[in-house]
């Protein structure tokens, strides 16, 4: 298996499956044919946006292949609006987009039940605050590009073997994302 188990989504979802005693299986690499064979026996799929784009390109993604599926989740990169729309048209399923990173785990999500909006990662989860700032820490206007700041109980305390390093000095290592604890 080639998945990075330091990645929080992989780690949490694996343990969640063990905790609730459900069957969890992994494919060593992404292969459209293997995924298409596995989907009828599955109920949830988590994948990066390119997986969904590649599955749609096979012209085999349809309501029959996905009839047992309850949820498709996308993360780790932006999902193209076209992919979001085409996937729902082909399968009848609306992909759930969310945002998170290893240092914060999942921070935002579109609703599990309710309308999901293409091109968005939803709203902050309970007890989590998010804001977008410029490089000087000032809030930016809506629709303006900036740095994501996350505050809440989900934010990590520091990197392993770097516990003595102040958290504020770590934010530069997290590529323009400042993580602060509540």
Residue, then its C-alpha position, 0 to 999 in steps of 0.5 A: x500500500x502506498x498511501x501516506x499514513x501521516x496524512x490525517x484523512x487516511x489515518x482517521x478514516x482507517x481507524x474510523x472503519x475499524x472502530x465502527x467495524x466496517x469493511x475497508x479496502x485499499x487499491x495499491x494504485x488508482x486504476x479506473x478499471x479496478x475502481x469501477x469493479x469495486x464501486x458496486x461493492x462499496x458504499x463510500x469513496x474518498x478520492x482526490x479530484x483527478x480520480x473523479x475526472x479520470x472515472x468520468x473519462x471512461x464513460x462507464x460512470x453511471x447510476x448502475x455502477x454507483x447504485x449502492x454508493x451512499x457518499x463520494x468525498x473529494x479533497x486534497x485539491x480543488x474539484x473542477x466545477x465541470x467535474x462536479x456537475x458532470x459527475x452528478x449528471x452521470x451518477x445521480x450522486x453529488x460529490x461532497x467537497x471538504x477542506x482540511x490539512x494534516x495540521x488541522x484535520x478537516x476544517x470545512x465541509x459542504x453539508x452531508x445532507x442538503x445542497x452542495x455548491x460546486x467550487x466550494x469546500x463548505x463552511x467551517x465545522x463546529x468550534x472552528x473559525x476560519x479567516x482569509x488574510x494577506x501576508x501581513x495578517x489583515x483580512x482580505x475582501x471577499x473573492x480575494x486570494x489570501x492565506x487561510x487561518x484556522x483556529x479551533x480544537x482541531x489544530x495540531x500542537x506542533x510537529x514531532x520532535x519540534x515541540x519546543x519550537x513556538x507554534x507561531x514560527x511553525x506557520x511558515x513551514x505550512x506554506x502560507x497557512x497559519x495555524x493557531x490554537x483556540 
